[in-house]
């Protein structure tokens, strides 16, 4: 097994394409996970009897091995990017749902009472008071879900997708370590950069925390 770094310069276009494909799959899954988890979290927060059920279902889904969930989806969506995104979205739910519920729970009762006393309607209170105050906890979940999705995209290589994971398969099949090393480094870089950008986004979206600091 020999490492040939000149391989990188000859495959720059492929690396860019695989990196973008990898990132697109991960971010789409996190976005869809948020769309699903936000309303479910509100329901779990408002209707306590449903809280344990919803969180329990998300925990059960999380225990399914990643390869297994992709295989189970094959009869439904086939060897497509849709299978990858659905599988990744399922894994984001447990993190996003739990963090959103905990974020809503962290909103001070006095703040809610003040909003109610001012005659603010429930939907407006949710959008302008509860979600903003819960944002730091929600963003922590988004960061975890994003990094997790970026790392799991490679597993989809087994169904013909996988983004940078294709480099792992290529390297192992040819007993050539360079694509494997490059794939690992690029995956780590994607995770680090994505996490840093989310931290910056949270900083911009929570100016009151800066003033408090």
LOKEKE-678928 format. One record per atom (N, C-alpha, C, O): residue in one letter; x, y negated, z negated. Coordinates in steps of 0.02 Angstrom, whole numbers, plus 32768, in hexadecimal, padded with zeros to 4 digits. Each point is the difference from the previous one (the first is absolute). Layout:
N
AXYZ...
END
This chain:
213
X802A803C8000X7FD67FC48000X802C7FC28000X80267FF47FD1X7FD57FE48064X80287FC38004X7FD27FC4800AX7FCC80048020X804A7FC47FC2X7FDA7FC28005X801B7FD68038X803C7FF28003X7F997FF9802AX80157FD78039X7FD97FBE7FFEX7FC67FFD8015X805A7FCE7FD1X7FDE7FC17FF8X7FF27FDD8042X7FD67FD38003X804D80418032X7FF27FE28041X7FBB80138019X7FE57FE0802DX7FFE80557FB6X7FBD80168012X7FCD7FC87FF5X7FCF7FFB8024X803E7FDC7FA9X7FD07FCA7FEEX7FF97FCE8039X7FC97FEE8013X80707FFC8009X7FFD7FCE8035X7FDE801A803EX7FE27FD98026X802180687FE5X7FE0801D803BX7FB6800E7FF7X7FDD8012802FX800A7FE57F93X7FB9800F7FF2X7FDE7FC77FDCX7FD0800B7FDBX80487FB8802FX7FE47FC67FDEX7FB67FF7800FX7FD87FF37FD3X80168013806DX7FBA7FF88013X7FD280327FDDX7FCA7FEF7FE9X804D80508015X7FD880347FDFX7FFA7FF27FB5X7FCB800A7FE3X806B7FDE7FFEX7FFE7FF17FB8X7FCF7FC87FF0X7FDC80037FCFX80257FCA805CX7FD07FC97FF5X7FB980188007X7FD57FEF7FD8X801F8039805CX7FBC8019800CX7FE8802D7FC6X7FC77FF97FEAX806480337FFEX7FEE802D7FCAX7FF67FD97FBFX7FD380107FD8X80557FBD801DX7FF97FD77FC3X7FBE7FDB8000X7FDD7FFE7FCDX80117FE4806BX7FC17FDC8005X7FC580307FF9X7FCE7FF07FDFX8037804B803FX7FCB80327FFAX7FF880167FB7X7FC880087FE7X807080037FF8X800180147FB9X7FDD7FCB7FD5X7FD680107FD6X803E7FB18035X7FE47FCA7FD8X7FB67FF6800DX7FD97FF37FD2X80138014806EX7FB97FF78012X7FD480347FDDX7FCA7FEF7FE7X804D804F8017X7FD980357FDFX7FF97FF27FB5X7FCA80077FE4X806D7FE67FFCX7FFF7FF47FB8X7FD47FC57FEEX7FD780047FD2X80317FC48051X7FDA7FC47FF0X7FB68008800FX7FD57FE67FDCX801B803E805AX7FB9800D8010X7FDF80287FC8X7FC87FF27FECX805C803F7FFAX7FE580297FCAX7FF57FD77FC1X7FCD80087FDEX80617FCC8012X7FF87FD67FC4X7FC67FD08009X7FD97FF47FD2X80217FF0806AX7FC87FD2800EX7FBD80227FF9X7FD27FE67FE0X80288056803DX7FC180257FFBX7FF480167FB8X7FC780017FE8X806E80117FF5X7FFA80137FBAX7FE57FC77FD6X7FD7800B7FD3X803F7FB8803CX7FE67FC57FDDX7FB67FF58010X7FD97FF17FD3X80158015806CX7FBB7FF68014X7FD180317FDCX7FC77FEE7FEFX8051804E8005X7FD780327FDFX80027FF87FB4X7FCC80057FDFX806F7FEF8006X80097FFF7FB7X7FE27FC27FDFX7FE980047FC7X80187FC2805AX7FE77FC47FE0X7FB680057FEDX7FEF7FF47FC7X7FE4801D8068X7FBA80077FECX7FF580397FCFX7FD77FFB7FD2X804E803D8036X7FF880377FD1X80177FEC7FBAX7FE280157FCEX80527FC2802EX80197FE97FBFX7FCD7FD37FDEX7FF780037FC3X7FE77FD38064X7FCD7FD57FE4X7FC7802A7FE4X7FE67FF37FC9X80078041805CX7FCB802D7FE8X801780237FBFX7FD980047FD0X806580158030X801A80227FC4X80057FD17FC5X7FF680157FC7X801A7FAC8046X80067FCF7FCBX7FBB7FEB7FE5X7FF87FF67FC3X7FD880048069X7FBD7FE97FECX7FD780397FE2X7FDC7FF67FCFX80298045804FX7FD680397FEBX802D80347FDEX801D802A8022X7FE97FD27F9EX802F80297FDAX7FF7804B800AX803180248004X7F907FF68000X7FF98048800AX8021801A8040X8013803A8003X7FF37F9A8030X801F8016803EX804C7FF98000X8022801A802CX7FF87FC47FA2X80487FF37FFDX802980417FFFX802D80098029X7FC280237FA9X8025803F7FFAX7FF9802B803EX803080208015X7F957FE08009X7FF58028803CX802B7FE8803AX802280288020X7FDD7F967FEDX80257FE58039X804C80087FF7X80238013802EX7FF57FDF7F95X804780087FF4X8014804A8002X803680118017X7F9D801A7FD2X800E80478001X8005801B8047X802C8028800FX7FA67FC2801DX800280178045X80417FE98022X801F80278024X7FF57F9B7FD0X803E7FE7801EX803C80277FE7X802E800E8026X7FD180047F9AX803880287FE4X80038045801FX8036801A800EX7F9080057FFDX7FFD8042801FX801C7FFD8048X8026802C8014X7FC67FA18011X80197FF98045X804C7FF88001X80218018802DX7FFA7FC57FA0X80477FF47FFDX802880407FF4X803B80048012X7FA5802F7FD0X8023803E7FF2X8008802D803DX802680307FFEX7FB57FC18037X80058029803DX80447FF38021X80117FC6800DX8017806D8000X80417FF68021X7FF97FDA8041X7FD0800B8025X805F7FCA7FEAX7FFB7FD5803BX7FFB80288040X7FD87FF0802CX805180447FDBX7FFD8028803DX7FBB80218007X7FE480048036X800280137F91X7FBF80228001X7FC87FD28017X7FD480148027X802E7FAE7FC2X7FCA7FD28012X80027FF0804AX7FCC7FF78020X807080047FFDX80067FF48048X7FE5803C8027X7FDD7FF88032X803380447FB6X7FE8803D8021X7FB580057FFCX7FDF80138031X80047FDC7F96X7FB880037FF7X7FDC7FCF802EX7FC7800B8014X805A7FBE7FFDX7FE17FCD802AX80058010804BX7FDD7FE38029X804F804C7FE8X800B800F8047X7FC080138026X7FF67FE98038X7FDE80427FACX7FC280118025X7FD37FC3800BX7FD68001802DX80327FCC7FAAX7FD57FC58005X801D7FCC8030X7FDD7FE9802EX806180047FC8X801E7FCA8028X80398015802DX801A7FD88026X7FFB80687FD5X80338019802EX80457FE67FF2X800E7FE17FCDX801F802B8064X80457FE97FFBX80057FB78015X801D7FF18035X7FC77FE37FA3X7FFE7FB98011X80187FD67FC6X800880187FC8X80027FA88046X80137FD07FCCX7FC87FF97FCDX800C7FF17FC5X7FB5801B8050X7FC77FFD7FD3X800980307FC5X7FF17FEF7FC7X8027804D8048X800B80327FCBX80337FE67FCEX7FF780087FC3X803F7FDA8056X80337FE57FD4X7FE47FC97FD3X800B80007FC4X7FD07FD28059X7FE67FC77FDAX7FCD80177FCCX80017FE87FC8X7FD28046804BX7FCF80187FD0X802280227FC5X7FEF7FF47FC6X804280368048X802480237FCBX80237FD07FD1X7FFD80087FC3X80247FC58059X80237FCF7FD7X7FCF7FD67FD8X800D7FEF7FC6X7FBB80008059X7FCD7FD87FDDX7FE780247FC2X7FF67FE17FCCX7FFF8060803AX7FE980287FC7X80317FF97FC5X7FEB7FF97FC7X805680088048X80327FFB7FCBX80047FBB7FE1X80127FF97FC6X7FDE7FD48060X80037FBC7FE4X7FC67FF37FD0X80057FD57FD4X7FC480508034X7FC47FF17FD9X800B80077FB5X7FE97FD67FDAX803B805E8011X8008800B7FB8X80247FC57FDFX7FEF7FEC7FC9X80447FF98059X80257FC87FE4X7FD87FBF8004X7FFA7FDC7FCFX7FEA8017806CX7FDC7FC1800AX7FC17FFD7FD6X7FF07FCB7FE3X7FEA806C8019X7FC280007FDAX800E7FF67FB6X7FDF7FD67FE0X8050804F8005X800F7FFA7FB8X801A7FBB7FEEX7FEB7FE37FCEX80428002805BX801C7FBE7FF0X7FCC7FC98006X80017FD17FD9X7FD380368058X7FCC7FCC8007X7FD080027FC5X7FEC7FCB7FE7X800180718003X7FD480067FC6X80237FE27FC2X7FE17FDB7FDAX805E8036801CX80247FE67FC7X80087FB48005X7FFF7FDD7FCDX800A800A806FX80057FB88009X7FC07FDC7FEEX80017FCD7FDEX7FC7804E8038X7FBF7FE37FEEX7FF380057FB5X7FE37FD37FE2X803380648000X7FF780087FB8X80297FCC7FD9X7FEF7FEE7FC8X80487FFB8056X802E7FD27FDCX7FE77FB88000X801C7FD67FDCX7FB0801B804BX7FE57FBB8000X7FE17FF17FBCX7FD580257FE9X80417FA57FF6X7FE77FF07FBDX7FB47FF77FFEX7FE27FE2802DX7FFF80397F9FX7FB87FFA7FF9X7FEA7FB87FFAX7FCB7FED8019X805E7FE97FC7X7FEF7FBA7FF9X7FFC7FDD8043X7FD67FD4800BX8056803F8022X7FFF7FE38043X7FBF80128024X7FE37FD58021X800880697FD8X7FC28015801FX7FC47FDC7FE2X7FD17FED8023X8030800A7F9BX7FCA7FDD7FDEX7FFD7FB78017X7FC97FE48008X80717FFE8001X80027FBA8016X7FE47FF98046X7FDB7FD1800FX8036805E801DX7FE67FFE8045X7FB580098000X7FDC7FDE8025X800B804F7FB1X7FB8800B7FFCX7FDD7FC37FE4X7FCA7FEE8017X80547FF17FB7X7FE27FC57FE2X7FFC7FC68032X7FD47FD67FFBX805B80298033X80007FCB8034X7FCE800F8038X7FF97FD8802EX7FE580617FCEX7FCE80118032X801D801D803FX7FDF80018034X805F80197FC9X8020801E803BX7FDF8043800EX7FF880297FD3X7FF77FE3806BX7FE0803F8013X803280397FFCX803D7FF58007X7FAA80487FEEX802D803A7FF7X8031800B8039X803B800D7FF4X7FAE7FEC804BX802D800C8038X80377FCB8002X803A800F800DX7FB37FB37FE7X80327FCB8000X803080087FC6X803C7FF28007X7FAB80247FC0X802C800C7FC6X803280368011X803B7FFC7FEEX7FAE80398035X802C80368013X80387FE8802EX803A80117FF7X7FB37FC6803AX80307FEB8033X802D7FC87FE9X803B7FFD8014X7FAC7FD67FC2X80277FC57FEDX801E80047FB9X802C7FD87FEFX7FBD80577FE9X801A80067FBCX802080447FF3X803B80047FEEX7F9D8031801BX801980427FEDX80398018802DX803580147FE7X7FC17FEB805BX80348019802CX80417FD77FFAX8036801E7FFCX7FC77F9F8003X803E7FDA7FF8X802580117FBFX803D80068001X7F9F80007FC8X802180107FC0X801980487FFFX8031800F7FDEX7FAE801C8047X801680468002X8037800B8035X801B80378005X7FF47F968022X802D80078038X8045801D7FEEX8019802B8025X80077FBF7FA5X8042801C7FF0X7FFF804C7FF7X802D80238018X7FA07FF77FC7X7FFA80487FF5X7FF080238042X801A8035800FX7FBA7FAC801AX7FEE801D8041X803E8002802DX800C80328022X801A7F987FDEX803C7FFD802AX803480337FEBX8024801B802AX7FDF7FF47F96X802E80347FE9X7FED80438020X802B80278015X7F937FE67FEFX7FE8803C8021X800E8000804AX80128033801DX7FE67F938002X800D7FFA8048X804A800F800FX801180218030X801B7FC57FA5X8048800C8009X8010804B7FFBX8024801B802AX7FC080057FA4X800C80487FF8X7FE48027803BX8021802D801BX7FA27FC27FF9X7FDF80238037X80277FF68041X8005802F8029X80157F967FE2X80257FF2803EX804180288003X800F80208033X80177FDE7F97X803F80267FFEX7FF2804B8008X802480248023X7FA77FF47FBBX7FEE80468004X7FEC80138047X801480358019X7FC57FA18008X7FEA800E8045X803B80028030X8004802B802CX802A7FA67FCBX803C7FFE802BX802780417FF9X801B801A8031X7FEA7FFF7F93X8026803E7FF5X7FDB803D801BX801F80318015X7F9D7FCD7FE9X7FD9803B8015X7FF48004804BX7FED80358019X801C7F95800BX7FF480028048X802A80378021X7FE98021802EX80537FE77FBAX802D8032801EX7FE480477FFEX800F8029802BX7FC67FE57FA3X7FE380437FFBX7FD58010803DX7FF9803A8014X7FEA7F92800AX7FD5800A803AX80268019803DX7FE1800E8034X80617FF67FC7X8027801D8036X7FE880478011X800480168039X7FE3800D7F94X7FEA8045800AX7FC18005802CX7FEF80368016X7FEF7F917FF6X7FC68002802DX800E7FD7803FX7FD37FEE8025X806E80047FE7X80147FDE803DX80027FB47FFBX800A7FDE8032X7FEE80077F92X80047FB87FF6X803C7FF47FD2X8034801F8009X7FC67FB47FC7X80347FFB7FCDX80317FC78006X802A7FF77FD5X7FD17FE18061X802D7FC78005X804980147FFAX801980298027X800A7FBA7FA8X8047800E7FF6X800C80487FECX803880198005X7F95800A7FE5X800780467FEEX8015802B803BX801C80367FF8X7FD67FB18045X80158026803BX804B80058005X801B802F801DX80087F9F7FC5X804980027FFFX801880397FD5X80338020800FX7FA97FEE7FBAX801380377FD4X7FFB80428025X802D802A7FFFX7F9A7FDF8023X7FF5803E8026X803580098036X801B8037800AX7FF27F93801AX803180038035X804580137FE6X80238029801CX7FF07FB77FACX8042800D7FE4X800780477FE6X80348020800AX7F987FF97FD4X800380437FE5X800180358037X802580327FFCX7FB27FC38037X7FFC80318037X804280048026X801380368017X80107F927FEFX803F80008027X803D80067FD3X80397FFF8018X7FBB80087FA6X803780037FD0X802E7FC38008X803D80058000X7FA17FC18008X80237FC0800DX7FEA7FCF7FCBX7FC67FE98002X806580057FCEX7FEA7FD87FC6X7FF27FB6800DX7FDD7FE07FD9X803E8005805DX7FFA7FB8800BX7FB77FE88002X7FF07FD07FDDX7FE2804F8049X7FBA7FEA7FFFX7FE080057FBBX7FD77FD77FEDX803C805C7FEEX7FE480097FBDX80167FC77FD3X7FD67FE37FDDX806A800D8024X80197FC97FD6X7FE07FBE8014X7FEB7FD97FD5X8011801A806CX7FE27FC28018X7FB77FFC7FEBX7FE87FCC7FEBX7FF4806D801BX7FB980017FECX7FF77FF07FB7X7FD37FDB7FEDX805780437FE9X7FFC7FF47FB8X800E7FB67FF0X7FDC7FE17FD9X805980048045X80127FBA7FF2X7FC97FD08017X7FEE7FD27FDCX7FF780398060X7FCC7FD48019X7FC080057FD6X7FDF7FCE7FF4X8011806E7FF5X7FC580097FD5X80097FDA7FBEX7FD37FDF7FE8X806980277FFBX800E7FDC7FC2X7FFD7FB4800AX7FE57FDC7FD7X8037800E8061X7FFF7FB8800FX7FB97FE68009X7FEF7FCA7FE7X7FE8805D803BX7FB97FED8009X7FDE7FF97FBDX7FDB7FCF7FF4X803180607FDFX7FE07FFF7FBEX80177FC47FD8X7FD77FDE7FE0X806A80148021X801B7FC87FDAX7FE77FBD801BX7FEC7FD57FD9X801680248069X7FE97FC0801EX7FB67FF67FF5X7FEA7FC97FF0X7FEE806C8019X7FB87FFA7FF6X7FF07FED7FB8X7FD57FD67FF3X804E80487FDDX7FF57FF07FBAX80137FB87FF1X7FDC7FDE7FDBX805C800B8040X80167FBC7FF5X7FCE7FCD801DX7FF27FCD7FE2X7FF380438059X7FCE7FD3801FX7FC07FFE7FD7X7FE07FCB7FFBX800C806D7FE8X7FC480017FD6X800A7FD97FBFX7FD27FDF7FE8X806B80247FFDX80107FD87FC5X7FFA7FB58011X7FE57FD97FDAX803680158060X7FFC7FBA8017X7FB87FEB800BX7FED7FC87FF0X7FEA8065802DX7FBA7FF1800BX7FDB7FF67FBEX7FD87FD27FFAX803680587FD6X7FE17FF87FBEX80147FBD7FE1X7FD77FDF7FE0X8067800E8029X80197FC07FE5X7FD97FC6801EX7FEF7FD07FDDX800380348064X7FDC7FCB8022X7FB67FFF7FEBX7FE37FCA7FF8X800080707FFEX7FB980057FF1X7FEF7FF37FB7X7FC57FFA7FEEX806D80037FE7X7FF27FF57FB8X80267FC37FE6X802C80067FD6X7FC37FBE8043X80247FC37FEBX7FF77FF17FB6X802D7FE27FE2X7F9B80338000X7FF67FF27FB9X803380237FD3X80107FE87FCAX80088051804DX803380247FDAX80437FDB8002X802680027FD0X7FE87FDC8068X803D7FD88005X7FFC7FC47FD1X80317FEF7FDFX7F957FF18020X7FF87FC67FD4X800780147FB7X801D7FDB7FD8X7FC7805F8018X800480187FBBX8048800F7FECX80167FF27FC8X8010802A8069X8046800F7FF3X80297FC07FF6X803C80037FF4
END
